Amino acid sequence: MEAQTDVQTYIERGTQALAQGQARKAAIAYAQAAQIEPNNPYIHLGLAEANLALGSYGVVYMACRKVQELQPEGGAANEMAQALLNLLDRRYDRALQHLEAVISEDPANAYAHAMRA
């Protein structure tokens, strides 16, 4: 139970830091969460988002592939990971399609709205 509380705390720290433009702090928080719960696709997605802001594109690629491995059936995390991969490949139209799918599934996803803008 304590590990779950720690994971949630790290995820919240990462989300808050990313929203405040503190990508390095967010990346550290998500990395700590991933050490505790390595099979959570949303943690790896957070790592990808934070590292995109840091310009660490190799980490973004690896984290997105991990999301897809952990959530092969699709879903919001998989769609966002694919959007980030398309962005890295400069396939902007395809990235937008995946962002629209994320927003359709999760209309409150501020990160997806910000990327779409």
Secondary structure as UniProt FT lines:
FT   HELIX           2..19
FT   TURN            20..21
FT   HELIX           23..36
FT   TURN            38..39
FT   HELIX           41..54
FT   HELIX           57..70
FT   TURN            72..73
FT   HELIX           76..88
FT   TURN            89..90
FT   HELIX           92..105
FT   TURN            107..108
FT   HELIX           110..116
//
